[in-house]
Amino acid sequence: SQTIHQWPATLVQPVGSPLSLECTVEGTSNPNLYWYRQAAGRGLQLLFYSVGIGQISSEVPQNLSASRPQDRQFILSSKKLLLSDSGFYLCAARTGPSTDTQYFGPGTRLTVL
Amino acid sequence: AQSVAQPEDQVNVAEGNPLTVKCTYSVSGNPYLFWYVQYPNRGLQFLLKYITGDNLVKGSYGFEAEFNKSQTSFHLKKPSALVSDSALYFCAVRAFNTNAGKSTFGDGTTLTVKP
């Protein structure tokens, strides 16, 4: 079975500082990968998804970017954080039509001050 | 376009009583439906899914859900609630041919089970 790792678990950053959140997946290959943001413990907003190395699709215009340098690595970045970037960031992986289920990592709590 | 509605922000039940968390969906074509649970400051945990076949789906921790095509619903149920079931529950939907398997999630329902 697959395991999804995210780090760091928590992060406090000043406004205007850069950001790099990392997600790695074990136990599977060629997954679809997703970045979500969850504000105030409620609904999930899909930020980016990737169907392969170097292939990134953005769902909403924003201050963030994503990259997939390796098959099982997905990175969320920003050059300059805004207060509104605070939230709980979740990485998810979907491993093909036979399972067709998204599995989530433990999340990163980002606070921008 | 696909969408999910969880009409109740909060559901309160007494321990030992049955629980239902409601979900309705809208999608073009056949739906794939999912339920997840989230505990505070944790990622979402997969509970169960409906892809095809029997309308009653059984999942983890004694939960089950019934797919009702005519009512476009996929309500989550459990015969006897536990205090440890208290958490945030998400319903999700995607059409079978959605690009990149993107799912749409509901806004979540907070379940509180009181002793």
Interface residues (C-beta under 8 A of the other chain):
Chain A: I4 Q6 N32 Y34 G41 R42 G43 L44 L46 Y49 V51 S57 F88 L90 A92 R94 D100 T101 Q102 Y103 F104 G105 P106 G107 R109
Chain B: Y32 F34 Y36 P40 N41 R42 G43 L44 Q45 F46 K49 I51 L88 F90 A92 A100 G101 K102 S103 F105 G106 D107 G108
